[in-house]
Amino acid sequence: MTDHDRSARASGRPRDTSIDERVLSVTRDLLVEVGWDGLSMRLVAVRTGVGRSSLNRRWSSKAELVLHAILGETPDLAPFSGTDLTGWIDWVVRGSHELFARPDVRAAVPGLLLALGENDDLRRDLWARFSGPAVQLFADDVQATTSAKRRRADVDARATLAMAAGAALFVTTVAVEDDSETLRNRIAQLLITAVAASHPQ
């Protein structure tokens, strides 16, 4: 979200969510159709009938628009509802794979990685928004009630997120011959065993 959007919301001006939904849906479709390089704010504006000025007020760059299109503005925590530590890790592994296996995400990843490398603010915001809530849920699952336990839980949760996401990206782009349910189950089992040993209940 841009600073302009935050200011607009703070001042009470309503934001037309139907426009957002249309733009984000078209962006996902265009990623599959023309790829990252072929995608542009101009093309999205033409395809949706939304003015460039409206797009620029909502998203400061193509990278920000694509991130919101493929990930949403905030993380979906519903899959974590009612889970324990094992369920948390299992969903991180499976959810990461589901994300990176999507055609629109596969089309976006090469360009997004370059864009994030050139925009530290966007990169930091992405990681903070999508790791923070999951890390807090992890801390709750392992009952991290002291400062030392919370620090350990924070590091372990972030390490698990990084390993699960990294594995998902690798098997969906490089090790595609080994991309299987068996492999994903084994990755989850290895992480569960390692993390559970560090946080005995």
N, C-alpha and C positions, 0 to 999 in steps of 0.2 A: 504494500500500500504506500502511496506517495504521501509526502508531508501535506500536500494540498488536500488529499482525501481525509486525512486525520483532522485537519482544520475544519473541513466542511462538516464532518460528523460532529465535531465538538460544538460548532455554532448552530447545530440543529437543522441544517439543510438536509432534506431527505435524499437518499441515493436510490436510483431506480435499479433494483436488483434484477429486473427482467432483462435490462440491457447487459448487465454483467453476465448473466447466464447465457445469453445468446452469443456474446463475444467469446466467452471461454469455450463454449461448445464448438463454435466455428474454428477457433484456434486449434483445438485438438484435431478436428477434421483436416485442417490445412497442413498440420504437421505430417500427417500420414500421406496426404495428397502431394505436397510439394517439398516436404522436408524443411529442416531448419534454414538452410540457405535460401530457399524460395519464399519463406515466410517473411512478411513485412507488416508493419502497422498499416501501411497504405492498403495492402491486400485484404487485411482483416476488416478495415473500414469499408472497402468496396463490397465485400462479401456479406457483411452484416447490415450495411446501410447506416452505420453509426459514424458520426463525424470524427475526423482525426482529432479535433480539439477535445472531444469527449473522451476518446481513447487516451490521449496524452494526459488528461486530468486524472484518469484512474490509474494508469500504469506509466511509469517514467521511462520504460525501455521495453524492447521486445523480450529481453530476458525475464524481466519482472512479470510481463504478461504471460509468458509461457510457464513460468513457475506456478503462477496462480491457476492456470488452466489445467496443469497436470497434477498439482498437489492440493489445490484449494488454498484459501487464505489462512486457514488454521488447520491443525492436524485433526483427523477423525479418531477420537479415542474410544469409540463404541466397541471395537473388537477387544479392547482390554477390560471391558466391564466384567466384573465377577471373576477375573482370572487370578491365579496365584503366580509365584515366580516362574514355574514351569510354563504356564500359559502365556505369561509375558514374553518369555524368550521364544516360545513356539510361534507366536504371532509376529514378532519382530522378524524372524527368519522367513516365514511364509508371506507376510505382508510386503517385505522388501522384494521378494521374488515376484510377487504379483505386480508390483509397481514397475519394476524394470523390464518385465516381460511384455508390458503393454506396447502396442505398435506406436502410439503417439509419444510415449516416453523414450522408446528406442530411437525414434527419429530426432528427438530433442537433445538427447544426452551429449553427443559430440560438441554441438554448438554451445550448449549450456555450460559445459565444463570450461570451455574457453572464456565464455562471458563471465563466469564466476571468478575465474583467475584474474580477470581485469577489473573486477568490482568487489573490493573487500567489504564494503558496507552491505551489499546484497548477499554476499556469501555468509557473513557473520549473522545477518538477520535470519537467513534461511536455517542455519544450524540452531540458532537460539530458539526460534519458534517451533521447530519440529523435534528438537531433542529435549527441551525443557520439560514439557508436560509428561513425556514418556519417562524421563529420569525421575520425576517426582513419584510417578506410579510405581516404579521399581523400588524406590526407597520405602514406600508404604508396604510393598509386598514383603520386603526383607526386614520390616520393623526396625528401620534405622532410627533409633530414638536418641542417640547421643551424637555429639559433634563428630567424633571419630568415625562412628558407624555411617553417618551421613556422607562424610568425605569419601569413605571407601565405596559406599553405594553409588555415589555420583560417578566416580571413576569407572567402576565396574559396568554401570549402565551405559555410559558413553562408549566404553570399549566394546560392549556387546552390540550396540547399535552400529558402530563402525565396522565390526567384523561381519555382521549379518548383511549390511548394505553392500559392503565391498564384495562379499562372496556372491551376492545376487547379481551385481553388476558384471562380475567376471564371468559367471557361468552363462549369462544371457547374451554376452557379447564375444567372448573368447572361447571358453570351454563348453561350447554349445552341445558337443557330442556327449558330454557327461551331465547335461542338465536333465535331471530326473527326480521323481518323487523320492527315490531311494537316497540320492545324494542330499536332498534337502532335509530329509529325516535325520540323516547322519550328522549333518552340520548342526541341527537343532540339538541332537543328543549330546554332542561334544560340548556345546556351549552350556547346556543345562548341567552337565556333570561338573564342568569347571566352575561355573558360577555358584552352584549349590554348595560346593565344597568350601567356598569362601564365605558363605552366608548360611551356616547350619541353623535350622529352626529348632 
